[in-house]
Amino acid sequence: MAAVASTAPVDEDSKVELYKDALYDACRASGTDQRLFSQQELLDLGAIPANDLMILKSVLQRLNDERLLISCQGPNGLAFKWREQSEAEKYKKCGDQEQAMVYSVIDDAGSDGIWSQTIIRRLQMHENVFKAAIKHLIQKKLVTPFKSVEHPNKKMYIKASLRPSEKATGGPWFTDQNLDEAFIEALQSVIYDFIKSKSTYRKGSGVTHRQKPRKGVVRGNPEKAKKRTADQMSADEPTTTTTTKTPTPAPTTSEEKDILLPMPAGYLDYPTVSDIAKVLSKTNITKTILSEEDVQKLIDVLIADDLIEEAFITGRKSYRVVRPTQQGLEGWAVKQGTAGDDIEAGPNMYRNGFNQVPCGNCPVFDLCEPGGPVAPSNCEYFQAWLGKE
């Protein structure tokens, strides 16, 4: 009897191990490691016999102890999600409970990382204990410190196997935690010039005009006068001593500037974000491969600046420049001014009569009225605009 009693716990432990493996495999097969499972959903997987809650409790405890299952707060209460075995094995490298606790908090933070003071407050851990734990975790290459553009003065930590998110690093727009404005400007110039070239065409309107022949009447009395024929008007004037020949003016040329015109209705070749991304990948501006999401951010800035607009052609979103006739023929390239300053030679600013006078940009426009504290008669902006100051 004693022998039978001693083997009973072993058999029970083996069953829990089998159920644990079955439930873990079922979770992996039912979704990614980000899917949240409720208790009922775990039972519905069919890995627990007869939906026995006591067996489920033992299995969940085993999975949590082995770091294969993560308990978290779901939309409807307690929930669970599975963890990769390779990630669970890293917890075995933690030398003590404090290291495991610190590593767990950093693990939960994901690719955004976490501030050292946040870890201390969350675990209610003494700072010296935290420093000792984090030192061992760094030595074991489980975590690593990094700098965040969102919190440049805070000491941040992240799992060594993860790459910091764009939220933390700023993505391709930051260099050494500083916003690379020159890089962004260069990319925007390429995007704008490409969209302009694909959504406009150049029209030259220079025309040479010759002075028309003079109109007149054949000599004679007014009663007998008649219109000169075309042959007479084109022929040379007869040379006589009694008349003075009027010199024929030299041909004059009147040339207007070339302009950009919008593409005609029905044009289908406006560029999409995919087309723009391919163009950027062929430039020498950057060796970084920009995703379409990155390119879309640059496009959104150009839209916000009222330089381009969306065009929905045959169900696809594409882009074109706004006010093509107002755009300059030159590219966005930055030219050097006579004084050595950089002058933007990009899109021309949209102007009309109202936004050129002081009233169009007046910060107290709503308060201005005759006889009031702000009035046209005492407007300091008008004095400067009229050149009286």
BATOR-906150 format. One line per field, with one value per residue (C-alpha): x, y, z; residue number from 1. Coordinates in steps of 0.02 Angstrom, whole numbers. Each point is the difference from the previous one (the first is absolute). Example, Ala and Ser with C-alpha at 12.3 -4.5 7.8 and 13.67 -1.06 7.14 Angstrom:
c1 (615|69)
c2 (-225|172)
c3 (390|-33)
num (1|2)
END
This chain:
c1 (0|143|76|-165|-22|175|-27|-167|77|123|-141|-96|154|25|-180|19|157|-93|-147|121|84|-169|-70|159|0|-185|30|141|-109|-145|86|155|90|-101|-170|-87|-90|-134|-24|-149|96|139|-129|-76|168|-38|166|-75|-102|-183|38|59|39|116|106|-1|60|146|46|-4|110|126|2|23|141|90|-33|-92|-161|-23|-143|-67|-155|-117|-154|-113|114|146|76|151|120|137|187|129|103|162|-54|-56|172|80|-83|105|155|-62|104|-132|-178|45|83|-151|-118|99|18|-187|-44|122|-69|-178|54|40|88|-46|116|-25|76|105|-102|-160|70|48|-170|-97|96|19|181|146|110|158|-88|-58|175|73|-135|13|190|-11|-135|110|151|-105|-56|-183|-33|88|-11|-48|-43|-176|-38|-163|92|180|47|-68|96|-100|16|-60|19|164|-89|-117|26|-67|-163|-16|-86|160|129|-100|17|103|-32|121|189|86|-166|-14|-130|90|-89|120|-33|-188|11|101|-127|-145|84|17|-181|-69|100|-51|-185|11|82|-136|-149|42|66|99|-79|105|-103|130|-71|83|-114|37|-79|-154|-5|-71|-179|-39|-89|57|45|-138|-148|-101|-147|106|98|-5|81|173|8|109|123|9|25|139|88|139|-51|37|149|-42|74|-165|-31|102|18|-41|136|-58|33|111|-84|-33|-1|-115|43|-93|73|-26|-127|-51|-174|-100|-25|-164|-153|15|188|43|186|4|129|-49|94|74|66|76|82|82|70|73|82|96|70|165|-75|-5|52|-144|-145|-155|-163|-159|-59|155|-30|-182|52|102|-146|-117|115|-6|-190|-7|110|-126|128|-80|-171|-77|-75|-108|18|-81|-17|182|71|127|70|18|60|-123|-15|117|2|62|148|172|85|155|17|-3|190|76|101|131|-48|114|38|40|-166|-103|-154|-136|-40|-144|-186|-61|-106|-183|-42|-150|-44|-74|143|128|-79|21|-184|21|125|-51|0|-134|-110|-159|31|30|-136|-6|10|57|166|55|-54|61|45|127|55|187|4|-67|133|138|-86|-15|182|-35|109)
c2 (0|118|-28|40|158|61|-17|93|176|-47|-52|159|106|-88|34|185|4|-80|119|145|-46|-30|169|93|-78|39|183|14|-78|118|168|107|38|161|-83|5|-157|4|-146|-63|13|-107|-131|8|-52|-177|-33|-15|-160|28|187|-37|166|-79|-77|165|89|-121|13|191|3|-113|107|159|-76|-46|174|-78|91|183|58|172|107|-26|99|-114|-41|-119|-61|-101|1|-123|35|-79|-138|85|158|-101|-81|170|12|-147|109|119|-34|43|58|185|-23|-98|137|137|-101|-36|185|40|-147|66|173|-73|101|168|-36|64|132|-60|101|-76|-174|49|75|-143|-132|109|-51|88|91|-94|-167|55|56|-168|-94|103|-15|-190|2|110|-113|-151|95|-14|187|152|189|116|182|52|155|15|3|52|32|-163|-163|-127|-190|-126|-186|-34|-104|142|149|165|57|154|84|-19|33|120|-113|52|185|9|-8|-16|40|164|38|0|146|6|-183|25|154|-96|-141|121|88|-163|-48|170|12|-176|33|165|-83|-134|116|150|37|148|115|126|150|104|65|112|139|104|170|-11|94|175|23|142|57|23|180|102|99|-63|-33|-116|-74|-187|-128|-57|-181|-126|2|188|0|-129|78|125|182|90|114|178|167|66|-130|-53|-186|-57|-118|-175|-41|-146|-160|0|-152|-17|-150|-49|-110|-187|-66|-166|-61|-138|-166|-17|-87|-189|-2|-159|8|100|-79|-107|-21|-161|92|135|-128|-83|168|37|-171|42|164|22|103|-144|-181|-34|-90|105|-93|61|53|112|74|30|108|112|10|49|146|62|-14|98|134|12|-49|-161|-80|-172|-60|-156|-76|-168|-40|30|144|103|176|159|177|138|157|-60|169|81|-119|49|-90|-28|-145|8|6|126|134|113|182|144|25|-182|-40|-149|49|-128|-9|-120|23|177|67|23|185|108|180|-33|-99|128|148|12|-41|-174|-49|117|-85|121|3|-38|149|127|131|188|96|-152|-33|-88|92|27|179|-52|-168|-20|-141|113|130|-128|-74|171|37|144|-71)
c3 (0|42|-172|-84|103|-43|-187|-1|10|-137|-114|39|-36|-166|-49|40|-107|-145|18|11|-165|-83|56|-49|-174|-19|44|-126|-135|37|-19|16|163|11|6|168|61|133|118|-100|-163|76|47|-175|-74|57|86|176|27|43|19|176|84|129|-137|-93|157|20|-184|2|155|-86|-157|102|102|-161|-74|-147|39|46|109|-45|6|-146|-54|103|146|24|-163|-57|-146|-43|-10|-114|83|-52|92|152|9|29|170|55|-22|135|155|132|24|-12|-169|-62|59|-86|-159|0|7|-141|-99|18|-62|-170|-134|79|147|176|114|147|126|-66|36|177|38|-78|97|155|-1|84|-125|53|-23|-172|-51|51|-95|-158|1|-3|-135|-111|29|-50|-157|48|-1|-69|32|-141|-32|-44|-103|96|167|-40|182|70|17|-98|-9|-127|-30|-90|-132|-49|-113|71|-79|-110|146|100|-137|-107|-151|-150|35|147|1|169|86|-98|-132|-168|-83|-148|-38|8|-111|-130|-4|-14|-146|-96|37|-49|-162|-50|33|-94|-150|-5|24|-111|-173|-61|-129|-95|-56|-91|-166|-129|-65|-153|-22|-109|-167|6|-49|-123|-159|-178|-43|-73|49|148|-115|-106|142|25|114|-46|-50|90|-144|6|189|-12|-149|20|4|-166|12|-49|38|62|135|149|28|175|62|40|185|38|60|187|112|150|108|157|135|-7|125|76|-38|85|-86|-96|69|-8|32|95|31|162|118|148|164|-70|-154|110|115|-152|-58|172|6|-159|67|90|140|123|13|118|-82|33|17|-81|173|16|-173|43|148|-116|-122|142|43|-180|3|163|-79|-144|-130|-62|11|-12|-163|-4|-173|-41|184|48|100|-95|15|-102|30|42|-107|-139|-88|160|17|-58|-143|106|121|188|3|120|-88|75|12|-42|184|27|86|-51|-99|-29|-185|23|-25|-15|141|-43|7|-32|36|171|75|-58|90|189|31|-71|134|140|172|65|-155|99|117|-138|-29|-31|163|100|87|-159|-156|-179|45|132|-73|23|-127|-137|36|-24|-155|-80|38|118|139)
num (1|2|3|4|5|6|7|8|9|10|11|12|13|14|15|16|17|18|19|20|21|22|23|24|25|26|27|28|29|30|31|32|33|34|35|36|37|38|39|40|41|42|43|44|45|46|47|48|49|50|51|52|53|54|55|56|57|58|59|60|61|62|63|64|65|66|67|68|69|70|71|72|73|74|75|76|77|78|79|80|81|82|83|84|85|86|87|88|89|90|91|92|93|94|95|96|97|98|99|100|101|102|103|104|105|106|107|108|109|110|111|112|113|114|115|116|117|118|119|120|121|122|123|124|125|126|127|128|129|130|131|132|133|134|135|136|137|138|139|140|141|142|143|144|145|146|147|148|149|150|151|152|153|154|155|156|157|158|159|160|161|162|163|164|165|166|167|168|169|170|171|172|173|174|175|176|177|178|179|180|181|182|183|184|185|186|187|188|189|190|191|192|193|194|195|196|197|198|199|200|201|202|203|204|205|206|207|208|209|210|211|212|213|214|215|216|217|218|219|220|221|222|223|224|225|226|227|228|229|230|231|232|233|234|235|236|237|238|239|240|241|242|243|244|245|246|247|248|249|250|251|252|253|254|255|256|257|258|259|260|261|262|263|264|265|266|267|268|269|270|271|272|273|274|275|276|277|278|279|280|281|282|283|284|285|286|287|288|289|290|291|292|293|294|295|296|297|298|299|300|301|302|303|304|305|306|307|308|309|310|311|312|313|314|315|316|317|318|319|320|321|322|323|324|325|326|327|328|329|330|331|332|333|334|335|336|337|338|339|340|341|342|343|344|345|346|347|348|349|350|351|352|353|354|355|356|357|358|359|360|361|362|363|364|365|366|367|368|369|370|371|372|373|374|375|376|377|378|379|380|381|382|383|384|385|386|387|388|389)
END
